[in-house]
Amino acid sequence: MTRRTTVPAFSDHRRDHGELLYVYPVVSRRAGGLSIGINLNPDKVCNFACAYCQVDHQTPPRTRTVDLDVLESELREVVEQVGSGELWTLPRFASTPEPLRRLNDFAFSGDGEPTTYSGFEEAVERVIRVREEAELVHAKVVLITDAACLHHAHVRRGLSRMDDAMGEIWGKLDVGTAEAYERVNRTLVPFKRVLKNLAEATSVRPIVIQTMMLRINGHPPPPQEVQAYVARLQELEERGALKEIHIYTVARTPMEPWCTPLSDEELDAIVAEVTEGVSAPVRGFYGPPEGAR
């Protein structure tokens, strides 16, 4: 179990860094260090409308298109800030403990689903090039995805390139049933498509499953829903290996006010049940302290 920490940067995942449009550093509790984010959806358009989404949809986007030349230039700038130590002098990052001041990964995340961007394959190539030129081969290339588009040809080519460069897929699976999927993830993409894409991805390489568990109108997930979720994980393990399962809860302001964090005890219970049902390591990540909710 991953115990709560009071590192201020963990709660500051804003997707901006100075005047940069596409690249943003964050100290990630799940990554256990610095993650350089790449935002391929600066227009804030997504194929899901998750009830717990924490993207700021009130502030208009500064740009609605992706310029890969600018993105690559920004990526080099942030890498240089990390290498020189300049990043850790900035107010957002100055209090970060030394053990967390390591570059863990380059992560395709941002304000929407990265794989909906038509230039995803080339974006992967650009990130790998900067990573290799900076001799940062220890840093992973991570795709944080809702898995809805993993079957598209250009996405598969990008994933193949990631596989060659120590890449890692963090695939979303928040629920175990289609009914809960409609309530929480709110998308026209069928639940069966997401499950199929996750299964096919798992059959090629071990992937990380990322799961948001939360209270809906004050109620935690019912036992039958948790059991169905475990069953879906077991089906994935029948297709291939899962690298890890990350179960977390609401830590920042969500889109819908009826989405609230699980208590520590509720999260612990779910993690214990999942751990008993699957072979992969399971990690839990807590919400804010009780008094801060």
SVG drawing of the C-alpha trace seen along z (x, -y; Angstrom):
<svg xmlns="http://www.w3.org/2000/svg" viewBox="-26 -32 49 49">
<polyline fill="none" stroke="black" stroke-width="0.4" points="0.0,0.0 1.3,-3.5 0.8,-5.7 -0.3,-9.3 2.4,-11.9 2.3,-15.7 4.5,-16.6 2.8,-19.8 3.7,-19.1 1.6,-15.9 -1.5,-18.0 -0.4,-20.5 -0.8,-18.8 -1.6,-21.9 -0.8,-21.3 1.1,-24.5 4.7,-25.5 5.6,-29.1 4.6,-30.0 4.9,-26.4 1.9,-25.1 2.3,-21.3 4.9,-20.2 4.6,-20.4 6.5,-18.8 4.7,-17.3 5.9,-15.4 3.7,-12.3 2.8,-10.2 2.1,-7.2 5.4,-7.6 7.3,-8.2 9.2,-11.1 9.2,-13.7 7.1,-13.0 7.4,-15.3 3.9,-15.4 3.1,-15.8 -0.3,-17.3 -1.6,-16.3 -5.1,-17.6 -4.6,-21.3 -8.1,-21.9 -9.4,-20.0 -11.5,-17.7 -11.8,-14.1 -13.6,-11.0 -14.7,-10.4 -16.5,-12.7 -15.5,-11.0 -17.5,-12.2 -14.3,-12.6 -12.4,-14.5 -10.1,-17.1 -9.3,-19.1 -10.2,-22.8 -12.9,-23.2 -13.7,-26.8 -10.5,-28.4 -10.3,-28.6 -7.4,-26.7 -4.4,-28.8 -4.2,-26.8 -6.4,-24.2 -3.8,-22.5 -0.5,-20.6 2.7,-21.9 5.2,-19.0 8.2,-21.3 7.2,-23.5 6.4,-20.5 9.9,-19.1 11.5,-22.4 9.5,-22.7 10.5,-19.2 14.2,-20.0 13.8,-23.1 12.2,-21.2 14.8,-18.4 17.5,-21.1 15.8,-22.6 15.8,-19.2 19.4,-18.5 20.7,-21.8 18.7,-21.7 16.9,-24.9 13.5,-23.2 13.9,-22.5 14.5,-26.2 11.0,-27.1 8.3,-27.7 6.1,-24.8 9.0,-22.3 11.4,-23.8 10.0,-21.8 10.2,-18.4 12.2,-15.9 15.5,-14.8 14.4,-11.1 11.6,-12.4 13.9,-14.6 14.5,-12.0 13.1,-12.0 11.0,-8.9 9.2,-9.2 7.9,-11.1 4.1,-10.7 1.5,-11.2 -1.4,-12.5 -2.7,-16.1 -6.2,-17.5 -7.8,-14.6 -7.1,-11.2 -3.6,-11.3 -4.4,-8.6 -7.1,-10.6 -4.4,-12.9 -3.7,-11.8 0.0,-12.6 0.4,-10.3 3.0,-8.0 5.2,-11.0 4.8,-12.5 6.2,-9.2 9.1,-9.5 9.9,-13.0 9.8,-12.2 12.1,-9.2 14.6,-11.3 14.8,-13.9 15.1,-11.2 17.9,-9.4 19.8,-12.6 19.7,-13.7 21.0,-10.2 17.9,-9.7 17.4,-6.1 16.5,-5.2 13.3,-7.4 10.3,-5.5 7.9,-6.6 4.4,-6.2 1.0,-6.4 -1.8,-7.2 -4.9,-6.1 -8.6,-5.3 -7.8,-2.4 -10.6,-3.4 -8.3,-3.9 -5.6,-1.3 -6.9,0.7 -6.2,-2.2 -3.3,-1.5 -1.4,-4.7 -1.7,-4.1 -0.5,-0.5 2.6,-1.8 3.3,-4.3 2.9,-1.6 5.3,0.6 7.9,-2.1 7.3,-2.6 7.9,1.1 11.3,0.7 12.1,-2.2 11.1,-0.9 7.6,-2.1 4.7,-1.5 0.9,-1.6 -1.2,-2.7 -4.7,-1.6 -7.8,-2.9 -10.3,-0.4 -12.4,-2.1 -15.3,0.4 -16.4,4.0 -19.8,3.6 -21.2,1.7 -23.8,0.1 -21.1,-1.5 -19.0,-2.4 -21.9,-4.4 -22.3,-6.2 -18.6,-7.0 -16.9,-7.2 -19.8,-8.6 -18.7,-7.9 -20.2,-6.5 -17.3,-4.1 -18.7,-0.6 -17.3,1.0 -16.6,4.1 -14.3,2.2 -12.2,0.9 -12.0,4.4 -11.0,5.9 -8.3,3.2 -6.9,3.8 -6.8,7.5 -5.1,7.2 -2.5,4.8 -1.9,7.1 -1.3,10.0 1.6,8.0 3.3,6.6 2.6,6.3 0.6,3.1 -0.4,1.1 -4.0,0.9 -5.1,-2.5 -8.3,-2.6 -10.3,-5.4 -12.4,-4.2 -14.7,-6.8 -17.9,-7.5 -21.0,-8.3 -23.5,-10.3 -21.8,-9.4 -21.7,-5.6 -18.6,-3.5 -18.6,-0.9 -21.0,1.9 -19.5,5.3 -20.9,6.8 -19.2,4.0 -15.9,4.6 -16.3,8.4 -17.1,7.7 -14.0,5.4 -11.8,8.2 -13.3,10.6 -12.4,8.2 -8.8,8.1 -8.7,11.9 -9.8,12.1 -7.0,9.7 -4.5,11.9 -5.7,14.8 -4.6,13.0 -1.2,11.8 0.7,10.3 -0.4,7.2 2.6,5.2 0.8,3.4 -2.6,2.3 -2.9,-1.3 -6.1,-1.9 -6.6,-5.5 -9.3,-7.9 -10.3,-11.5 -7.4,-13.8 -8.3,-17.0 -11.6,-18.8 -13.6,-16.6 -16.0,-17.7 -19.1,-16.4 -19.6,-17.3 -21.2,-13.9 -17.8,-12.3 -16.0,-12.2 -12.9,-10.3 -13.0,-6.9 -11.9,-6.8 -8.6,-5.2 -10.4,-2.1 -12.6,-1.7 -9.6,-2.0 -7.6,0.5 -10.5,3.0 -10.7,2.8 -7.0,3.1 -7.0,6.2 -9.8,7.8 -8.1,7.1 -4.8,8.4 -6.4,11.7 -8.0,12.1 -5.1,11.3 -1.4,12.1 -0.1,8.6 1.1,6.3 -1.6,3.9 -0.8,0.4 -3.3,-1.9 -3.1,-5.7 -5.1,-7.7 -7.2,-10.9 -6.7,-14.1 -6.6,-13.9 -10.1,-13.7 -9.9,-17.4 -9.1,-18.6 -12.1,-17.1"/>
</svg>
